[in-house]
Amino acid sequence: MVTGGGGGLGTAICTRLSSEGAAVAVVEKEREKAEKVADAVLANGGRSLAVEADVSDKSSVEAMVGRVADELGSLDILINNAAIYPRRAWTEIEEEEWDRVMAVNLKGYFLCARAAFPHMRERGWGRIVNVSSITFFVGWTLLLDYVTSKGGIVGFTRTLAR
Ligand SMILES: NC(=O)c1ccc[n+]([C@@H]2O[C@H](COP(=O)([O-])OP(=O)(O)OC[C@H]3O[C@@H](n4cnc5c(N)ncnc54)[C@H](O)[C@@H]3O)[C@@H](O)[C@H]2O)c1
């Protein structure tokens, strides 16, 4: 299951996982983006499922994970990849915009991991891959909320691993 699977990196991740033999669930907020990548995987002889969902919404995530497990048979690998990165000066970031970036980039990873993990535990195998960003390690202009969320992902990943 690849969140943001219809975006730039997401499309490449879906293509590669399919070429390695995985059935791929392409998760997108916009249905057309998910269908485009899912159709390309099918056209290349792979198995895929397009899923419209908002990773920042708990009920949407739970419905999405249930559908993926039902229709593809299991959920073994979660690639947490969906993120937003609006660019503007940090003094222009409104509170609601800050909250939205954290909801998608940080809470979304937690919600997806939280919902997917029981399926992995049940089968005794699983992998959760969280896409962060080099911008966290160096700092970046015009992306204060985004870079802050990506730093959170580093802590989230290290702690989840333990
Ligand atoms: N592009 C880069 O140079 C770069 C560098 C470092 C890290 N990253 C990371 O790679 C990941 C993918 O980045 P990208 O450049 O491919 O971005 P992108 O914008 O092309 O793709 C992100 C996808 O996530 C989807 N999405 C956004 N909000 C969503 C939501 N609430 N629910 C479901 N889907 C949602 C978007 O529709 C989009 O297709 C991100 O985590 C980003 O932080 C990207």
Ligand as a Chemical Component Dictionary entry (heavy atoms), coordinates in Angstrom:
data_LIG
# 
_chem_comp.id                   LIG 
_chem_comp.type                 NON-POLYMER 
_chem_comp.pdbx_formal_charge   0 
_chem_comp.three_letter_code    LIG 
# 
loop_
_chem_comp_atom.comp_id 
_chem_comp_atom.atom_id 
_chem_comp_atom.alt_atom_id 
_chem_comp_atom.type_symbol 
_chem_comp_atom.charge 
_chem_comp_atom.model_Cartn_x 
_chem_comp_atom.model_Cartn_y 
_chem_comp_atom.model_Cartn_z 
_chem_comp_atom.pdbx_ordinal 
LIG N1  N1  N 0  10.197 15.485 -4.579 1  
LIG C1  C1  C 0  11.281 15.612 -3.812 2  
LIG O1  O1  O 0  12.300 16.193 -4.228 3  
LIG C2  C2  C 0  11.325 15.013 -2.425 4  
LIG C3  C3  C 0  12.492 15.107 -1.700 5  
LIG C4  C4  C 0  12.546 14.553 -0.426 6  
LIG C5  C5  C 0  11.431 13.908 0.096  7  
LIG N2  N2  N 1  10.291 13.853 -0.637 8  
LIG C6  C6  C 0  9.154  13.166 -0.039 9  
LIG O2  O2  O 0  8.671  12.215 -0.948 10 
LIG C7  C7  C 0  7.271  12.050 -0.759 11 
LIG C8  C8  C 0  6.560  12.234 -2.089 12 
LIG O3  O3  O 0  6.868  13.514 -2.593 13 
LIG P1  P1  P 0  6.570  13.933 -4.109 14 
LIG O4  O4  O 0  7.564  14.952 -4.472 15 
LIG O5  O5  O -1 6.439  12.708 -4.949 16 
LIG O6  O6  O 0  5.171  14.683 -3.922 17 
LIG P2  P2  P 0  3.888  14.718 -4.866 18 
LIG O7  O7  O 0  3.133  15.947 -4.512 19 
LIG O8  O8  O 0  4.239  14.491 -6.291 20 
LIG O9  O9  O 0  3.089  13.425 -4.346 21 
LIG C9  C9  C 0  2.439  13.397 -3.114 22 
LIG C10 C10 C 0  1.072  12.764 -3.355 23 
LIG O10 O10 O 0  0.372  12.688 -2.109 24 
LIG C11 C11 C 0  -0.993 12.927 -2.389 25 
LIG N3  N3  N 0  -1.652 13.425 -1.194 26 
LIG C12 C12 C 0  -1.534 14.663 -0.635 27 
LIG N4  N4  N 0  -2.311 14.768 0.440  28 
LIG C13 C13 C 0  -2.925 13.575 0.601  29 
LIG C14 C14 C 0  -3.857 13.074 1.534  30 
LIG N5  N5  N 0  -4.323 13.842 2.538  31 
LIG N6  N6  N 0  -4.291 11.793 1.397  32 
LIG C15 C15 C 0  -3.859 11.018 0.372  33 
LIG N7  N7  N 0  -2.973 11.451 -0.564 34 
LIG C16 C16 C 0  -2.517 12.714 -0.452 35 
LIG C17 C17 C 0  -1.006 13.963 -3.502 36 
LIG O11 O11 O 0  -2.223 13.911 -4.253 37 
LIG C18 C18 C 0  0.207  13.583 -4.323 38 
LIG O12 O12 O 0  -0.136 12.781 -5.444 39 
LIG C19 C19 C 0  6.841  13.060 0.289  40 
LIG O13 O13 O 0  6.761  12.421 1.551  41 
LIG C20 C20 C 0  7.972  14.068 0.271  42 
LIG O14 O14 O 0  8.111  14.693 1.528  43 
LIG C21 C21 C 0  10.206 14.374 -1.885 44 
# 
loop_
_chem_comp_bond.comp_id 
_chem_comp_bond.atom_id_1 
_chem_comp_bond.atom_id_2 
_chem_comp_bond.value_order 
_chem_comp_bond.pdbx_ordinal 
LIG N1  C1  SING 1  
LIG C1  O1  DOUB 2  
LIG C1  C2  SING 3  
LIG C2  C3  SING 4  
LIG C2  C21 DOUB 5  
LIG C3  C4  DOUB 6  
LIG C4  C5  SING 7  
LIG C5  N2  DOUB 8  
LIG N2  C6  SING 9  
LIG N2  C21 SING 10 
LIG C6  O2  SING 11 
LIG C6  C20 SING 12 
LIG O2  C7  SING 13 
LIG C7  C8  SING 14 
LIG C7  C19 SING 15 
LIG C8  O3  SING 16 
LIG O3  P1  SING 17 
LIG P1  O4  DOUB 18 
LIG P1  O5  SING 19 
LIG P1  O6  SING 20 
LIG O6  P2  SING 21 
LIG P2  O7  DOUB 22 
LIG P2  O8  SING 23 
LIG P2  O9  SING 24 
LIG O9  C9  SING 25 
LIG C9  C10 SING 26 
LIG C10 O10 SING 27 
LIG C10 C18 SING 28 
LIG O10 C11 SING 29 
LIG C11 N3  SING 30 
LIG C11 C17 SING 31 
LIG N3  C12 SING 32 
LIG N3  C16 SING 33 
LIG C12 N4  DOUB 34 
LIG N4  C13 SING 35 
LIG C13 C14 SING 36 
LIG C13 C16 DOUB 37 
LIG C14 N5  SING 38 
LIG C14 N6  DOUB 39 
LIG N6  C15 SING 40 
LIG C15 N7  DOUB 41 
LIG N7  C16 SING 42 
LIG C17 O11 SING 43 
LIG C17 C18 SING 44 
LIG C18 O12 SING 45 
LIG C19 O13 SING 46 
LIG C19 C20 SING 47 
LIG C20 O14 SING 48 
# 
